Amino acid sequence: MPDSKLPLPVGAVLPDYGAGGLYSLASTLRAWLHDRHAGWSAAAIEPGKQALVVLIVIDGLGDRFLSSVGAGSALHAARRRSLSSVCPSTTASAITTLATGVAPAEHGLNGWFIHDRRFGGVIAPLPLIRRSGEVLEAFRLMPRLFPVPPMYHHACRPVTLVSPVEIAFSRFSMRHARGAHVEAYDDLEDFAAAIVDMADALAHSGGLIHAYYPVFDMLSHQHGSRSPEAIDCFARIDDTFAGLCRALAGRDIRVVVTADHGFIDAPPERRVDIPPGGEVAAMLAAPLFGERRLAFCQVREGAQAEFEAWAGTELRGKAVLVSGSACLRAGLFGPGQPHPRLAERVGSHALLMESGWTIVDHVEGEHEHTMIGVHGGLSADEMYVPLILART
C-alpha cells in the first residue's frame, strides 16, 4: 500500500496494490495466462482447471455509480466487491495495467499525458500525439515508449481481444495486443455478437476473451457522470450483459466485469485556469502533464519557492501540492521495477485536486476538450471500480 503519510485531499482513497485493487486483478490474470497449473481467484478458477473467461472492461463505470444509480440492475446483482483503481485513476494508466499486468510505476504511463524529453516533451501515449496535436513519430518509437510486453505475449492460453473498430488497430492497441487475436466491433449489438462468436471459437480450448467498451466513458465526459445520456448508456450495457449471460448459458463460462476508473463531475466554476503567458505559466518548464484532476508540474529551476507560495495561497482548498519525489517515495504508482523515466514523468511537483476541482493550462494548436465528467483524482467516486462475476 502507498504511504498514508503523504498529504492528501479530503476524502482521498489511496490505490490498493494488494488483493483489493485492479493491479492484483491484472497481475493474477497474467499469472493464469502464463501457467497452466495456476488458478485465478477473481474468476473462481481453481488451480489447474481449464476454463473460458470473458473479461469485460466498461470504461468509466465506477462502483459508486453501480451501487447507487445501478442498484437493481443485472450487473449490480452479480457484483462481488469493489476494487481500487491505480493512480492516476485514468484510462491510460489502468488500461495499460490491465494489458500488461504491471503497475503504472513499471509501465510508465502515469496519466493521459506524460513527459518524455526523447519525444519532444509532453505527449499523449494512447493516441500518440503531442499536446500541440502533432502526430508522434520517432526512431523505434513503440519499443522505446512501451517497453513492457503485454500479458498475452507468449501466453500458454489463447486470448482474443474484442475492441472498438476505431481503436482496435491503432499503434498503441497493436503494440499491446501481441500474442492475441483481435476482433473489431462496431456497436453494442456487434460487441455482444463478437463475444459469443469468440466463445464458440474457444469452447474446447478455454482461454480469455478480453472485451473493452468505451462509450459510457465518452458520454460521461461530455454530458456528466450522472446525466440522462450516461444513465441510458448504462441501461443498454446492463441489458447487453443480461442478454450475454443468457446467450452463454450452460457453457460454464466465467463472465468478469470491471472498469478502469469511475467519475465525478467538475463544474466550470471549480476549474483553475492557468493562462498562457501569465506568471504561473512562466514558472513552468513544460506544460502540465498527467490529468486535470492530478496534474504533474515541472517547475523551472529557481522558481520552486515562488510556485510553492502561489499554490499555498491561490490553491488553498482546491489542491494539495506535494513534491514529485514524495509521490515516488510514497509508492503512489505501485510496485515493480520503476520505469527508467518515471521520475521525469512525475515532475518536480504534483497537484492532487480536491473533490470537484480541476486544473488546466493551454498549448498552442491543442484541441481543448470541455468536460463535465472527469477522473484521474483520488476521490472514492473516481478510485473505486466494481468486480462483477457471473457463471453461465
C-alpha positions as CSV (number, residue, x, y, z in Angstrom):
1,M,0.0,0.0,0.0
2,P,1.2,3.6,-0.6
3,D,2.5,5.6,2.3
4,S,-0.5,7.2,4.0
5,K,1.7,10.0,5.5
6,L,1.6,11.7,2.1
7,P,-0.5,14.9,2.3
8,L,-3.8,14.2,0.6
9,P,-7.1,15.9,-0.5
10,V,-10.1,15.5,1.8
11,G,-11.7,12.0,1.5
12,A,-8.9,10.7,-0.7
13,V,-8.7,7.0,-1.4
14,L,-5.2,5.6,-1.9
15,P,-4.7,2.9,-4.6
16,D,-4.6,-0.6,-3.3
17,Y,-1.8,-2.6,-4.9
18,G,-2.6,-5.6,-2.9
19,A,-5.5,-8.0,-3.1
20,G,-8.1,-5.2,-3.1
21,G,-7.0,-3.5,-6.3
22,L,-7.2,-3.6,-10.1
23,Y,-3.5,-4.2,-10.1
24,S,-3.9,-7.5,-8.3
25,L,-6.7,-8.5,-10.7
26,A,-4.4,-7.9,-13.7
27,S,-1.2,-9.4,-12.2
28,T,-3.0,-12.6,-11.2
29,L,-4.7,-12.8,-14.6
30,R,-1.2,-12.6,-16.2
31,A,-0.1,-15.5,-14.0
32,W,-3.1,-17.6,-15.0
33,L,-2.4,-16.9,-18.7
34,H,1.2,-18.0,-18.4
35,D,0.9,-21.0,-16.2
36,R,-1.4,-24.0,-17.0
37,H,-1.3,-25.1,-13.4
38,A,-2.3,-21.7,-11.9
39,G,-5.8,-20.6,-10.9
40,W,-7.5,-17.2,-11.0
41,S,-9.4,-16.4,-7.8
42,A,-11.2,-13.4,-9.3
43,A,-13.0,-15.7,-11.8
44,A,-13.3,-18.6,-9.2
45,I,-11.0,-20.8,-11.3
46,E,-9.2,-23.4,-9.3
47,P,-5.5,-24.2,-10.0
48,G,-5.0,-26.5,-13.0
49,K,-8.6,-26.1,-14.3
50,Q,-9.2,-25.3,-17.9
51,A,-11.7,-22.5,-18.2
52,L,-13.0,-19.9,-20.6
53,V,-13.2,-16.3,-19.2
54,V,-14.9,-13.3,-20.7
55,L,-13.4,-10.2,-19.1
56,I,-15.5,-7.1,-19.9
57,V,-14.0,-3.7,-19.2
58,I,-16.5,-0.9,-19.2
59,D,-14.6,2.3,-19.4
60,G,-15.6,4.7,-16.6
61,L,-18.1,2.5,-14.7
62,G,-17.4,3.4,-11.1
63,D,-18.5,1.2,-8.2
64,R,-20.4,4.0,-6.5
65,F,-22.3,4.7,-9.7
66,L,-23.2,1.0,-9.9
67,S,-24.3,0.8,-6.3
68,S,-26.5,3.9,-6.5
69,V,-27.8,4.6,-10.0
70,G,-27.3,1.0,-11.0
71,A,-28.9,-0.6,-7.9
72,G,-31.3,-3.3,-9.1
73,S,-29.5,-3.9,-12.4
74,A,-28.2,-7.3,-13.6
75,L,-24.7,-6.0,-13.2
76,H,-25.3,-4.9,-9.6
77,A,-26.9,-8.3,-8.8
78,A,-23.6,-10.0,-9.9
79,R,-21.3,-7.6,-8.1
80,R,-18.9,-9.3,-5.7
81,R,-17.0,-6.3,-4.3
82,S,-15.2,-3.1,-5.1
83,L,-11.6,-2.7,-6.3
84,S,-9.4,0.3,-6.2
85,S,-8.1,1.7,-9.5
86,V,-4.4,2.5,-9.9
87,C,-3.0,6.0,-9.7
88,P,-3.9,8.1,-11.5
89,S,-7.4,6.8,-11.9
90,T,-7.4,7.1,-15.7
91,T,-7.6,5.1,-18.8
92,A,-4.0,5.4,-20.0
93,S,-2.7,4.1,-16.6
94,A,-5.4,1.5,-15.7
95,I,-6.0,0.0,-19.2
96,T,-2.2,-0.4,-19.6
97,T,-2.1,-2.2,-16.3
98,L,-4.9,-4.5,-17.5
99,A,-3.0,-5.2,-20.7
100,T,0.4,-5.8,-19.1
101,G,-0.2,-7.0,-15.5
102,V,2.2,-4.4,-14.1
103,A,1.6,-1.2,-12.2
104,P,2.0,2.4,-13.6
105,A,5.3,2.7,-11.8
106,E,6.6,-0.1,-14.1
107,H,4.8,0.5,-17.4
108,G,5.4,4.3,-17.0
109,L,2.0,5.6,-18.3
110,N,1.1,7.7,-15.2
111,G,-1.6,9.8,-16.9
112,W,-3.3,10.6,-20.2
113,F,-0.3,13.0,-20.8
114,I,3.2,12.0,-19.9
115,H,6.5,13.9,-20.1
116,D,9.3,12.4,-22.2
117,R,12.1,14.6,-23.5
118,R,13.0,11.9,-26.1
119,F,9.8,12.6,-28.0
120,G,9.5,16.4,-27.6
121,G,8.1,16.9,-24.1
122,V,4.5,16.4,-23.2
123,I,2.7,13.7,-25.2
124,A,-0.5,11.6,-25.1
125,P,0.7,8.0,-25.4
126,L,-2.6,6.3,-26.4
127,P,-3.3,8.5,-29.5
128,L,0.4,9.1,-29.9
129,I,0.3,12.8,-30.4
130,R,2.0,15.8,-28.7
131,R,-0.2,18.2,-26.8
132,S,0.1,20.6,-29.7
133,G,-1.7,17.9,-31.9
134,E,1.2,16.8,-34.0
135,V,1.4,13.0,-34.7
136,L,4.3,11.4,-32.8
137,E,7.0,9.8,-34.9
138,A,10.4,8.8,-33.8
139,F,13.1,6.1,-34.4
140,R,11.9,2.8,-32.7
141,L,9.1,4.7,-31.1
142,M,7.0,1.8,-30.0
143,P,9.6,-0.4,-28.1
144,R,11.1,2.7,-26.6
145,L,7.8,4.2,-25.4
146,F,6.1,0.9,-24.5
147,P,8.9,-1.5,-23.3
148,V,6.7,-3.7,-21.1
149,P,5.3,-6.7,-23.1
150,P,1.5,-7.3,-23.0
151,M,0.4,-10.2,-20.8
152,Y,-0.8,-12.1,-23.9
153,H,2.7,-12.3,-25.3
154,H,3.9,-16.0,-25.0
155,A,0.8,-16.9,-23.0
156,C,0.0,-20.6,-22.8
157,R,-3.7,-19.9,-23.1
158,P,-5.4,-18.4,-26.2
159,V,-6.6,-14.8,-26.0
160,T,-9.0,-12.8,-28.1
161,L,-9.3,-9.0,-27.8
162,V,-12.7,-7.6,-28.7
163,S,-12.1,-3.9,-29.4
164,P,-13.9,-0.9,-31.0
165,V,-13.1,-0.7,-34.7
166,E,-12.0,2.9,-34.2
167,I,-9.0,1.9,-32.0
168,A,-8.6,-1.9,-32.5
169,F,-5.8,-1.4,-34.9
170,S,-4.2,1.7,-33.6
171,R,-0.5,1.7,-32.9
172,F,-1.0,1.6,-29.2
173,S,-3.6,-1.2,-29.4
174,M,-1.5,-3.4,-31.7
175,R,1.6,-2.9,-29.6
176,H,-0.4,-4.2,-26.6
177,A,-2.2,-6.9,-28.5
178,R,0.8,-9.0,-29.3
179,G,0.1,-12.7,-28.8
180,A,-3.7,-12.2,-29.0
181,H,-6.3,-12.4,-31.8
182,V,-8.0,-9.0,-32.4
183,E,-11.7,-8.9,-33.2
184,A,-13.1,-5.5,-34.0
185,Y,-16.7,-4.4,-33.5
186,D,-18.9,-1.5,-34.5
187,D,-21.6,-1.0,-31.8
188,L,-23.0,-2.6,-28.7
189,E,-25.0,-5.2,-30.5
190,D,-21.9,-6.2,-32.5
191,F,-19.9,-6.2,-29.3
192,A,-22.1,-8.9,-27.8
193,A,-22.2,-10.9,-31.0
194,A,-18.4,-10.8,-31.2
195,I,-18.1,-12.2,-27.7
196,V,-20.5,-15.0,-28.4
197,D,-18.7,-15.9,-31.7
198,M,-15.3,-15.9,-29.9
199,A,-16.8,-18.0,-27.1
200,D,-17.8,-20.6,-29.8
201,A,-14.3,-20.5,-31.2
202,L,-12.6,-21.1,-27.8
203,A,-15.2,-23.6,-26.5
204,H,-12.8,-26.5,-26.5
205,S,-9.5,-24.8,-25.7
206,G,-10.6,-22.4,-23.0
207,G,-8.7,-19.1,-22.6
208,L,-9.6,-15.4,-22.3
209,I,-11.9,-13.1,-24.2
210,H,-10.9,-9.5,-23.2
211,A,-13.7,-7.1,-24.4
212,Y,-13.5,-3.3,-24.0
213,Y,-16.4,-0.9,-24.2
214,P,-15.6,2.9,-24.2
215,V,-18.9,4.7,-24.9
216,F,-20.0,5.1,-21.2
217,D,-16.8,7.0,-20.6
218,M,-17.3,9.2,-23.6
219,L,-20.8,10.2,-22.7
220,S,-19.9,10.8,-19.0
221,H,-17.2,13.2,-20.1
222,Q,-19.5,15.0,-22.5
223,H,-22.7,15.2,-20.5
224,G,-21.8,14.4,-16.9
225,S,-21.3,11.2,-14.9
226,R,-25.0,11.0,-13.9
227,S,-26.6,12.6,-16.9
228,P,-29.6,11.1,-18.7
229,E,-27.2,10.1,-21.5
230,A,-24.8,8.2,-19.2
231,I,-27.7,6.5,-17.4
232,D,-29.3,5.5,-20.6
233,C,-26.0,4.1,-21.9
234,F,-25.6,2.1,-18.6
235,A,-29.1,0.7,-19.1
236,R,-28.1,-0.5,-22.5
237,I,-24.9,-2.1,-21.2
238,D,-26.8,-3.8,-18.5
239,D,-29.3,-5.3,-21.0
240,T,-26.4,-6.4,-23.1
241,F,-24.8,-8.1,-20.1
242,A,-28.0,-9.9,-19.1
243,G,-28.5,-11.0,-22.8
244,L,-24.9,-12.2,-23.0
245,C,-25.3,-14.3,-19.9
246,R,-28.4,-15.9,-21.4
247,A,-26.7,-16.5,-24.7
248,L,-23.8,-18.2,-22.9
249,A,-25.9,-20.2,-20.5
250,G,-25.0,-23.8,-19.9
251,R,-21.4,-23.4,-21.1
252,D,-19.7,-22.9,-17.7
253,I,-18.1,-19.6,-18.8
254,R,-16.9,-17.1,-16.3
255,V,-18.0,-13.5,-17.1
256,V,-15.9,-11.0,-15.2
257,V,-16.8,-7.3,-15.5
258,T,-14.8,-4.4,-14.2
259,A,-13.7,-0.9,-15.1
260,D,-10.6,1.3,-15.3
261,H,-11.9,4.2,-13.1
262,G,-15.1,6.0,-12.0
263,F,-16.2,9.6,-12.4
264,I,-17.0,12.8,-10.7
265,D,-18.5,16.0,-12.2
266,A,-16.4,19.2,-12.1
267,P,-18.4,22.5,-12.6
268,P,-16.7,25.3,-14.6
269,E,-16.6,27.5,-11.5
270,R,-14.3,24.9,-9.9
271,R,-11.7,25.0,-12.7
272,V,-8.3,26.5,-12.1
273,D,-7.2,28.0,-15.4
274,I,-3.5,28.8,-16.0
275,P,-3.4,31.4,-18.8
276,P,-0.6,31.3,-21.4
277,G,2.0,33.9,-20.8
278,G,0.9,34.5,-17.2
279,E,3.0,34.5,-14.1
280,V,2.3,30.8,-13.2
281,A,2.9,29.6,-16.8
282,A,6.3,31.4,-16.6
283,M,7.2,29.3,-13.6
284,L,6.8,26.0,-15.5
285,A,9.4,24.5,-17.7
286,A,6.8,22.4,-19.6
287,P,3.0,22.3,-20.0
288,L,1.1,20.4,-17.3
289,F,1.0,16.6,-17.7
290,G,-0.9,13.8,-16.0
291,E,-4.5,14.7,-15.5
292,R,-6.6,17.7,-14.9
293,R,-7.6,16.0,-11.6
294,L,-4.0,15.1,-10.7
295,A,-1.5,17.3,-12.5
296,F,2.2,16.9,-12.7
297,C,4.3,20.0,-12.9
298,Q,7.9,20.6,-14.0
299,V,8.8,23.8,-12.3
300,R,11.7,25.9,-13.6
301,E,14.9,25.9,-11.7
302,G,14.9,28.8,-9.3
303,A,11.1,29.2,-9.4
304,Q,10.2,26.5,-6.9
305,A,9.8,28.7,-3.9
306,E,7.6,31.1,-5.9
307,F,5.5,28.2,-7.3
308,E,5.0,26.7,-3.8
309,A,4.0,30.1,-2.4
310,W,1.4,30.5,-5.2
311,A,0.0,27.0,-4.7
312,G,-0.1,27.5,-0.9
313,T,-2.3,30.7,-1.2
314,E,-4.2,30.5,-4.5
315,L,-4.9,26.8,-4.4
316,R,-5.8,26.5,-0.7
317,G,-8.9,24.3,-0.5
318,K,-8.6,23.5,-4.2
319,A,-5.5,21.3,-4.4
320,V,-2.8,19.7,-2.3
321,L,0.8,20.3,-3.5
322,V,3.3,17.6,-3.0
323,S,6.8,17.1,-4.4
324,G,7.3,14.5,-7.2
325,S,9.9,12.8,-5.0
326,A,7.4,12.4,-2.2
327,C,4.9,10.8,-4.6
328,L,7.6,8.3,-5.6
329,R,8.7,7.6,-2.1
330,A,5.1,7.0,-1.1
331,G,4.6,4.3,-3.7
332,L,1.6,6.1,-5.3
333,F,2.2,4.4,-8.6
334,G,2.6,0.9,-7.4
335,P,5.2,-1.8,-7.1
336,G,7.6,-3.3,-9.6
337,Q,10.8,-2.2,-11.3
338,P,10.4,1.5,-11.7
339,H,10.2,2.7,-15.3
340,P,13.6,4.4,-16.2
341,R,11.8,7.7,-16.9
342,L,9.3,7.6,-14.0
343,A,10.9,10.5,-12.1
344,E,10.7,12.7,-15.3
345,R,7.1,11.7,-15.8
346,V,6.2,12.7,-12.2
347,G,7.9,16.0,-12.4
348,S,9.1,18.3,-9.6
349,H,5.6,18.7,-8.1
350,A,2.1,17.2,-8.3
351,L,-1.2,18.9,-7.7
352,L,-3.7,16.5,-6.1
353,M,-7.0,18.2,-6.7
354,E,-9.7,18.4,-4.1
355,S,-13.1,16.9,-4.9
356,G,-14.8,18.7,-7.8
357,W,-11.7,20.8,-8.7
358,T,-9.7,20.6,-11.9
359,I,-6.7,22.5,-13.3
360,V,-5.9,23.2,-16.9
361,D,-3.4,25.1,-18.9
362,H,-3.2,25.7,-22.7
363,V,-0.9,24.8,-25.5
364,E,-0.9,26.4,-28.9
365,G,-2.6,24.1,-31.5
366,E,-4.1,21.8,-28.9
367,H,-7.7,20.8,-29.3
368,E,-9.2,21.7,-25.9
369,H,-11.9,19.4,-24.6
370,T,-14.7,20.7,-22.5
371,M,-15.5,18.1,-19.9
372,I,-18.3,17.9,-17.4
373,G,-17.4,14.4,-16.1
374,V,-13.8,14.0,-15.1
375,H,-11.5,11.4,-13.4
376,G,-7.8,10.9,-12.6
377,G,-8.1,12.0,-9.0
378,L,-8.2,10.3,-5.6
379,S,-11.9,10.7,-4.7
380,A,-13.8,7.5,-3.9
381,D,-16.1,8.0,-6.9
382,E,-13.1,8.0,-9.2
383,M,-11.0,5.4,-7.4
384,Y,-13.5,2.5,-6.8
385,V,-14.5,0.2,-9.6
386,P,-16.6,-2.9,-9.4
387,L,-15.7,-6.6,-9.6
388,I,-18.6,-8.4,-11.1
389,L,-18.7,-12.2,-11.7
390,A,-21.3,-14.3,-13.4
391,R,-21.0,-18.0,-14.2
392,T,-23.1,-19.2,-17.1
